[in-house]
Amino acid sequence: MTPLTPPLLRVLSLWRGRALWLFAGILVTLGALATGMALMGVSGGMVAGLVTGAVVTAPVLLRGLGPVRVVLRYLERLIAHDATFRALADLRVWFFRGLAGSAVGGLGFRRAGDVLARLVNDVEALDGLYIRILLPLSCALILVIGLPLLLAELDPVLAVAVGVLFAVSAFLLPLLAARVSAGAGERMTGAAAALRVAALDAISGLREVRAFGAEGRMLAQVQAREAALLSAQRELAGRGARATAASFLCGQFAILVMLAAAAAHWIADAPAAIAGAFLVVAGFEAVAGLTLAGSLAGHASAAARRVLEAAEGAPPVPDPAVPAVAPKGSALRFEGVHFRWLPDRPPVFEGLTLDIPEGSRIAVLGPSGAGKSTLAALALKVAAPQAGRVLLGGVDIATLPGETVRARIAWLSQASHLFDDTIRNNLLLARPGADEATLWTALEAAHVAAVVRDLPHGIDSFVGEGGRKFSGGQGRRLALARVLLSEAPILILDEPCAGLDAETERDFMATLNDVAQGRTLVLIAHRLTGVERLDRIWRISGGVAVAAAG
C-alpha cells in the first residue's frame, strides 16, 4: 500500500488537461523551497557570525531573500489552489458524464444519497491529492538528494545520518501511515456515504416521518451512522497524529545529531555547523505534512475508487463496434423477446412479440409489474434482451448506437423531472436550438400556454424544485410540451397520468388525442379512461403481448 495507489494515479491521469497549471505549481513550490532553505542557511550563518563578527553581507541577503520568499509563497498558494480547483471541476464534469453514460435515463438503480456522496464528499476528499501529497513529495525528492549534498561539505558521515533520518521521515513513515490507515480510510468513506444517504432519506420523507410519528427512529438511525463516521474519523486522526509525532521526532533527532557533532568538534567550522542545523530544520519542516498525508491517503484512495467505480461503470448496453446505417422509418417491432433484469429474478418477457407500425397510435396495458416500463427500457436501449430482437425501422437496435436510437424516440416517464430552472430552459433540454415561436407552439400543443402567459415572467419564470410551483396536471403538461418539442418520430408515454385526479387525467388524455400527429405514439398505462383515440390495444400478461379489443 503506497500513498499513490492505482485509483489515485488514475485520478491524476484525468488531470492531464491541467498539466501546465499543475507543473507551474510544482515549479513555484520548489522555488519557494529553495528560497526558504537559502533564507534559513543565511540566518544560521548570521547567528554564527554574531560570535565571530562576520556579519557584512548577511543582512543584505536577508533583505533580498525575505520578500522573494513571501512572493513565492503567495504565488504557490495562488497557483496550487487554482490548479486544484480547476482539476476538481474537470473531475466533477467527467464524473457526471460517466454517470450519465452508465445510467442512461436514470435507470441505473443507484441510490441518490450515495451518488451525491460520491459527487461531493469523495471528490472533495481528493482536493489534498495535489497540495498535500504531490507538492510536498516533489520537495522531498529534491531534498533527499540536496540536503545530504549540502551537509557533505561539513562531514560525509553526518550527511549520511541526516539523509537516512530524512528518508525515514519523508518516505518510510508516510508509507507505513498509509498502510495502517487504509482500513480506517475505507470505513470513513463508507460511513460518510451512509450518513448522507440516511440524512437525505429522512429529509425527503419528512412528511411521512411526521405522519407516522417516526421522528425518534429516523433520528436514531442518523445518529448511529454519525457515530460510525466519528469513530472512523477519530481512528484515522489518532493514527495520523502518531505518525506525525514519529516524523517530528526524526526531525528533532537530526537537529540533535547536528548539534552533537558541533559540540564534539566533528565539524571544525562551528558557524557552518549552525547554518547546517538551520538547513536541517527547514528541510524537515518542508516535508512535515507528508506523514499526515500518508495517513489520509487511505481515505483519498477509497474516495478515488468510489468515484471511478461510479463513473467508469460499463454502460447498460454497449454500442456496436461497427454501427449499422441509421433507419429512416419509425416502426417498432419486438420479436421473440426474452428478458429478465437479474439472473436470480423471474423473467419479465418470455417470447414477447409486438408490432407497432409507423404512424400508429397504440396502447400497452397491464397491471403493475407486468413489464410495461421494461418495454420502454428495451426500446430506448437502456436494457438489452437476453434473446430476441428489437427492431427500429426494420433495423436491429443492437447494431445501432444508443444515441441514434434515443434521438428517434422521445420518452415521457411517469415521473418526468422538471429542473429547478426556467420554463424556457426546461423546454430547451429537448431541442437546444429552438426559437421562441417553436417553444410557444409546443406549449400551445400541450394546452399549457395560457398558464405560462399569466406568469409574471412568462416563459422565463422558474418552475421551482421538481416543478413545485405548478400543479400536478400543469407540471405534466410542461413535461409533455418538452417531449413534443423533440423531433423524434416516436413518442413513448409511460403512465403519463400517474398521480393525477380523474378529471385532470381525462383532460390530459384529451390533449394527447390532438397532438403527435404524424408520429408513432405508444401509450403505456395500467388502464384507459375511455377518451383515447387508438389504433390498437395490447395487453401484457405472463410475459407475452396479447391483442385486446379496441
Secondary structure by P-SEA (a helix, b strand, c coil): cccccaaaaaaaaaaccaaaaaaaaaaaaaaaaaaaaaaaaaaaaaaaaaaacccccaaaaaaaaaaaaaaaaaaaaaaaaaaaaaaaaaaaaaaaaaaaaacccccccccaaaaaaaacaaaaaacccccccaaaaaaaaaaacaaaaaaccccaaaaaaaaaaaaaaccaaaaaaaaaaaaaaaaaaaaaaaaaaaaaaaaaaaaaaaaacaaaaaaaaaaaaaaaaaaaaaaaaaaaaaaaaaaaaaaaaaaaaaaaaaaacccccaaaaaaaaaaaaaaaaaacaaaaaaaaaaaaaaaaaaaaaaaaccccccccccccccccccbbbbcbbbbbccccccccccbbbbbbcccbbbbbbbcccccaaaaaaaaacccccccccccccccccccccaaaaaaabbbbccccccccccaaaaaacccccccaaaaaaaaaaacaaaaaaacccccccccccccccccaaaaaaaaaaaaaaccccbbbbccccccccaaaaaaaaaaaaacccccbbbbbcccccccccccbbbbbcccbbbbccc
